[in-house]
Amino acid sequence: MKLFIDTANLTEIREAASWGILDGCTTNPSLIAREGRDFAEAIWEICEIVQGPVSAEVVAQDAEGMLREAALLKQIHEHVVIKIPMCHEGLKATRALADEGTPVNVTLIFSVNQALLAAKAGAAYVSPFVGRIDDTGNDGMGVLADIINVFDHYYFDTEVLAASIRHTAHMLDAQRLGSHVATLPFKVLKQMVHHPLTDKGNAAFLADWATVPGDGLESTVSAFLQRPRG
Ligand code: E4P
């Protein structure tokens, strides 16, 4: 599963990238607005840190406008993926961009039918918003599962990108379903690292280690390496 971070915050992106687990990043106009920075500069910096696909969203509502914006966004960095909202004009723009080899992430997907149309228009990714579907009292993971099954059934190359992930249980379900990608907030990424038994186990190891003779691991091992052996 590819892991994308769902933020435009450079500190969070840098930290996640330093863990060696980050494959890409998704942004949207709300995430960009939250940072209060120059949009193009922020996207460039994110691309430089991530060195993988970074979704940057168009805001035009007509296909011609979306294509003009996409042409500019692509020039910011080679890693930019054009994010286009699901709608008639978005499908037109997706098809035109796919035909010229530009990867598109079709966003704001809330149904299997929308995902099918985006895939047929040539999207590289479709982003079902799992958490927002749950918010409406419906089954976000059910929609994600159905999309994955349908894409498998028809051999679409389009990758399913689980979006609007709210907690670690969402992540577990997305993995079990075989979602190709998940984009998650930094908070959830951090929560995935932790387990109470890991913390407890590590504390016990350190307490036991404190009773081992010697001046610590580095000096003990260094001293050993300098001594003749055998
Ligand atoms: C996906 O690309 C979106 O940016 C994101 O996952 C939306 O998540 P939200 O519903 O938490 O805003």
Boltz pocket constraint, residues with backbone or C-beta under 6 A from the ligand:
constraints:
  - pocket:
      binder: B
      contacts: [[A, 6], [A, 26], [A, 27], [A, 28], [A, 107], [A, 127], [A, 129], [A, 131], [A, 132], [A, 162], [A, 163], [A, 164], [A, 165], [A, 183]]
      max_distance: 6.0
